[in-house]
Amino acid sequence: MDKEIGLRIGGLGYQVKMIDNVYINQQLGYSRNNHICHEPKRHYYISKSRIYINFKYLKFIKAFLKSIMQTTYHILYVVFFEDRKIKKIGCIFKGIIECEDRL
């Protein structure tokens, strides 16, 4: 949702600037074979937010194509690098389906 905050602020006419050398200490997942893995629920929220932001801020065809590319990459990442693949892919699709209710 950080991306949406930046888009909203920019939409109000303000500039969003990046500050170098600022770090946030947070744990988004766990490491598995040098790759970050997330819990299934996080995959749900990632996919739901991605679709929502794409369709809210982009024209339809661009949002549609971008969503397909991002979702394909997301699923492939889970297949190749994460555990509990079926559960996580199910959560990705659940996020997409439930996002349609918000659009």
N, C-alpha and C positions, 0 to 999 in steps of 0.2 A: 504494500500500500504506500510505501515511500514514493514510488514513481507517480502514483495518482496525486499525492499531495503536491509534488512538483508541477504536474500538469495543471492542477487547479489554480495554483498560485500564478503560473505563467498565463493562464487564461484570464486572470484578473488584471493583467498588464504589468505585473511585477517581474523582475528578473530573478532567475534562480541561478546561483553561482556555486561552484564547487570549491571547497577549501581543501588544499593538499595537507597531508600529514596529520589528519584527524582520524582517529581510530575508535571504533565501537567494539567493546568486548562483549560478544554475545555467542551463544552456542545454538546454531541452527540445525544441527544434526550430529551425527557421529561418523567417525572415520572408518572406512573399510577399504583396504588395499589402496591407500592414498587417494580415495575419492570420498566426497561428503555424501552421506546417506541421510535420508529424512524418515521420520515416522510416517505411516500411511496418511494420517490426518493432515499432515503438512502438505503432502502431495495434492490432497483434495483442495486445500485453500490456495495453493499455488495455481492450479489449473482454473479454479473458479475466478480468482482475481485477474488472471491473465486475460481470459475471455472477456470479462466485464470491462476492463480498461481498454482493450483493443477496440471493442465495439462502441464504447462511449466516446473515445477521443479520435478515432480514425474513420475515414469513409468506409462504407460497407465492404467493397471488394478488397481493399487493402487490409481491413480488419480480418476478413475471412481468410485470406491467403496467409497473413502473418500468424493467425491462430493455428492454422493447419501446420505450418512449418514448426512453430514453437511446440505444439503438442506432439508432433512426430519426434522431434529431438528429445522431448521430455520422456516419452515412452521408451525410446531407444536407450536413453541413459539408464533408466530403471532396469531394462532387460539386460544390459551388459554389465552394470556396476553395482546394483543394489540387491539386497536379499528380499524375501517376501514379495516377489515380483507380481504375482497374481493379485494379491491384496492391494498393493500400491497402484497397479494399473487400474483396478476397479475403482479406487478412490479418485484417480485422475478423471475417469469417465463420469463418475458421480458428480464431481465438481463442475464439469462441462454441462451436464444435464440440468443441474440445479441453478446454474448461472442463467440459463434461458428464462427462468422465472423472473429474473431481475431486469432483463432487457426489455 
